[in-house]
Protein backbone atom coordinates (compact mmCIF):
# COMPACT_ATOMS: atom_id res chain seq x y z
CA UNK A 1 0.00 0.00 0.00
CA UNK A 2 1.21 3.47 -0.85
CA UNK A 3 -0.23 6.72 0.39
CA UNK A 4 1.01 8.28 -2.85
CA UNK A 5 -1.08 5.93 -5.02
CA UNK A 6 -4.14 6.41 -2.80
CA UNK A 7 -3.71 10.17 -3.09
CA UNK A 8 -3.38 9.97 -6.88
CA UNK A 9 -6.42 7.71 -7.16
CA UNK A 10 -8.57 9.95 -4.95
CA UNK A 11 -7.63 12.95 -7.09
CA UNK A 12 -8.14 11.20 -10.43
CA UNK A 13 -11.03 12.95 -12.20
CA UNK A 14 -11.88 9.92 -14.33
CA UNK A 15 -11.99 7.68 -11.27
CA UNK A 16 -14.15 10.17 -9.38
CA UNK A 17 -16.51 10.24 -12.36
CA UNK A 18 -16.83 6.47 -12.28
CA UNK A 19 -17.49 6.46 -8.53
CA UNK A 20 -20.09 9.21 -9.04
CA UNK A 21 -21.81 7.17 -11.76
CA UNK A 22 -21.86 4.18 -9.42
CA UNK A 23 -23.40 6.27 -6.63
CA UNK A 24 -26.06 7.49 -9.06
CA UNK A 25 -26.89 3.98 -10.18
CA UNK A 26 -27.06 2.85 -6.55
CA UNK A 27 -29.71 5.50 -5.79
CA UNK A 28 -27.75 8.24 -4.03
CA UNK A 29 -29.85 11.38 -3.69
CA UNK A 30 -26.88 13.60 -4.63
CA UNK A 31 -24.39 11.40 -6.50
CA UNK A 32 -21.55 13.96 -6.69
CA UNK A 33 -21.82 14.65 -2.97
CA UNK A 34 -22.00 10.94 -2.14
CA UNK A 35 -18.96 10.23 -4.32
CA UNK A 36 -17.05 13.07 -2.66
CA UNK A 37 -17.83 11.57 0.74
CA UNK A 38 -16.68 8.09 -0.36
CA UNK A 39 -13.74 8.76 -2.68
CA UNK A 40 -11.04 8.33 -0.02
CA UNK A 41 -12.58 5.13 1.34
CA UNK A 42 -12.96 3.66 -2.14
CA UNK A 43 -9.50 4.80 -3.25
CA UNK A 44 -7.86 3.25 -0.20
CA UNK A 45 -9.64 -0.11 -0.49
CA UNK A 46 -6.90 -2.75 -0.76
CA UNK A 47 -8.06 -4.16 -4.11
CA UNK A 48 -8.44 -0.76 -5.73
CA UNK A 49 -5.20 0.64 -4.34
CA UNK A 50 -3.24 -2.40 -5.52
CA UNK A 51 -4.72 -2.26 -9.03
CA UNK A 52 -4.20 1.48 -9.31
CA UNK A 53 -0.61 1.27 -8.04
CA UNK A 54 0.14 -1.50 -10.52
CA UNK A 55 -1.22 0.62 -13.37
CA UNK A 56 0.91 3.55 -12.27
CA UNK A 57 3.98 1.32 -12.22
CA UNK A 58 3.13 0.16 -15.76
CA UNK A 59 2.83 3.81 -16.89
CA UNK A 60 -0.87 3.49 -17.74
CA UNK A 61 -1.84 7.02 -18.84
CA UNK A 62 -5.42 6.76 -17.51
CA UNK A 63 -5.57 4.31 -14.61
CA UNK A 64 -8.76 5.74 -13.09
CA UNK A 65 -10.66 5.70 -16.35
CA UNK A 66 -9.44 2.31 -17.53
CA UNK A 67 -12.00 -0.38 -16.60
CA UNK A 68 -9.36 -3.07 -17.09
CA UNK A 69 -7.37 -1.57 -14.18
CA UNK A 70 -10.15 -0.93 -11.67
CA UNK A 71 -13.24 -2.82 -12.76
CA UNK A 72 -16.77 -1.54 -12.34
CA UNK A 73 -17.41 -4.51 -10.04
CA UNK A 74 -14.53 -3.42 -7.77
CA UNK A 75 -16.00 0.08 -7.55
CA UNK A 76 -19.52 -1.25 -6.98
CA UNK A 77 -18.44 -3.59 -4.19
CA UNK A 78 -16.65 -0.81 -2.36
CA UNK A 79 -19.37 1.79 -2.88
CA UNK A 80 -22.08 -0.61 -1.67
CA UNK A 81 -20.03 -1.26 1.44
CA UNK A 82 -19.99 2.42 2.36
CA UNK A 83 -23.01 4.10 0.73
CA UNK A 84 -25.90 4.67 3.14
CA UNK A 85 -29.25 3.40 1.89
CA UNK A 86 -31.33 6.00 0.00
VENPE-V404626 format. One record per pair of residues at least 12 apart in sequence whose ideal C-beta (glycine too) atoms are under 10 Angstrom apart, sorted by the first residue. I is the first residue (numbers start at 0). J is the second residue. Records with the same first field share a line. If there is no record, write none. Layout:
# VENPE-V404626
I=J  J
This chain:
# VENPE-V404626
0=43  45  48  49  52
1=48  49  51  52  55
2=43  48
3=52  55
4=42  43  47  48  49  50  51  52  53  54  55  56  62
5=39  42  43  44  47  48  51  52
6=39  42  43
7=42  51  52  55  62  63
8=38  39  41  42  43  44  47  48  50  51  52  54  55  62  63  69
9=38  39  40  41  42  43  51  63
10=38  42  63
11=38  42  51  61  62  63  64  69
12=63  64
13=61  62  63  64  65  69
14=34  38  41  42  47  51  61  62  63  64  65  68  69  74
15=31  34  35  37  38  41  42  63
16=31  34  63  64
17=34  41  63  64  65  66  69  71  74  78
18=30  31  33  34  35  37  38  40  41  42  47  63  69  74  75  77  78
19=31  32  33  34  35  37  38  78
20=34  71  74  78
21=33  34  37  41  71  74  75  76  77  78  79  82
22=34  35  36  37  41  74  78  81  82
24=71  75  78
25=75  78  79  82  84  85
26=82  84  85
27=78  82  83  84  85
28=83  85
33=78  81  82  83  85
34=78  82
36=81  82  83
37=74  77  78  80  81  82
40=77  78  80  81  82
41=69  73  74  76  77  78  80  81  82
42=63  69  77
43=77
44=69  73  74  76  77  78  80  81
45=77
46=69  70  72  73  76  77
47=63  68  69  70  73  74  76  77
48=69
49=69
50=62  65  67  68  69  70  73
51=63  65  68  69
53=68
54=67  68  69
55=68
